[in-house]
Amino acid sequence: MVGAHGGSGALRRLALSVLAGLAAASLVATGAWPARAAVGPLKVCAFVSAGDLTNSEIVKISATGSTGLKGTLTFTGAGLNQTVPFKMGKGGVALNSLTISTAGKATVTVVLSTKPPKKRVLQVVLSDTMGVTQDGCTAK
């Protein structure tokens, strides 16, 4: 049997939960809720890391204000056709690695899930020594 005050704690929690939800909805509706900072330009660089048995194509993706956003990286050509999802890390940077074994031309396409989506396409050439050639990108 429920005592005189047996159900009031649950009722009080429910009332507080409803009030908190209404307050949050009010902040969103009035624009007082802090908005995500604008996402800066999407920058993409591709590098090759040579190993004894395999080589990795390392793709660095960066955009200010993009921490936590998701996207896709598609690598097409040079013996590999693969799409991998990624999530932007702290500081708006994501590093992705794909195993490659064939020299030749390849296309690296990165799409970041902003509205509208930000997209960047790189044309890279992987040499026989597994170096990579691209314009406007230096290893740092």
N, C-alpha and C positions, 0 to 999 in steps of 0.2 A: 504494500500500500504506500502511496506517495504521501509524504507529510505536507504540512502547510507551506513549506518552502522548497519541496522536492523538485518541482519543475521550473522554478523561477530562474535558476542559473542557466539552463539551456535556452530559455526564452530571452534572457538578457544577452547571451552570446549571439543569438539569431538577430536580435534587434541591432546590436553593434555591427554585425556583418553586413546587414542591409544598409545601415547608415554609411559605412565605409565604402560600399559599392556605389551608392548614390553620390558621395563626395568625389570619388574618382571619375565617375561619368560626368559630373559637372566640370571638373578640371579639363577633361578632354574636350567637352563641348564648347567651353569658353576659350580654349586655346591656352589656358594657364599651365597645362601639363608641359613639362620640358620637352621640346622637340629634338629629334636626332639632328646633329649637325649635318650640314650639307656634305655630301661625299665628293671628294676632290677628283681630279683626273685619274684614270686608271692607267697604271704603269706596269709593263710586263717585260721581263728580261729572261732569256734562256741561256743556260750554260751547260757544258758537259763535264761530268766528273768521271775520269777514266779509272777503271779497276782492273784487276788481274784477269777476271773472266767475263765481266760485264761492264757496260758503261751506262751511266745514268744521265738523262736529260733533266736538269734541275730548272724549274721555272719559278721565278720570284715574281709575285703579284703584290702590288701596293697601291693604296688609295687612302688619302687622309679621310678620317671620319667614317671608315668602313668596318670598324671592329665589330665582329659578330655576324656580319652579312655572309650569305652563302653564295656559291657560284659553281660554274663548271669549267673545267680545263679539257680541251680536246686537242689531241696530237694526232695528225694525219700525215702519213707518208713515212719514208725511210724505214720501211719494214714494220711499222706499227700504226694501228688505228685504234685509239682508245680514248674514252671520255671518263674523267674522274671528277667527283664532286669535291669541293673544298669549302672551308669556313675561314674567313678572315680572322686572324689572331689579334692580340693586343698590339696597338700601334698601327693597325690597318695593314698588316703584312701577312702573306701566306706563302709558304714554300712547298712545292710539290715535286715529286721525283718519279720519273718513268724509266724503265729499263729499255735501252735501245741497243741494237746490234748491227745496224746497216747504215752505211753512208748514203747520202743523197739529200734531195730537197724534202722539206717537211713544212707543214703549216701548224702553228700553235694558235688556237682560238680560246680566248678567255671571256666568259660572260659573267658579270657580277649582277646579283639580283636586286638592283635598284629599280625605281620606277621613274622613267623608263629604264630598261636594263642597259648597263654600260658594257660595251663590247670592244675587244682589242684583238687584232689578228696580226701575227708575225709570220713572215716567210723566212725560214732559216735554211742554211745549207750545212749539213754535217759532212765533214771531210773524211777521207780514208783514215786519217790519224785520229778521228773522232773529235776534232775541234769543231766549233760552231761559229758561223759567220752571220752577223746581223748588223743592221745599222742602228746607231743611237743608243747602244747599250754597252756599258763597260762593267766588268766584274769588280765588286767592292766587298 
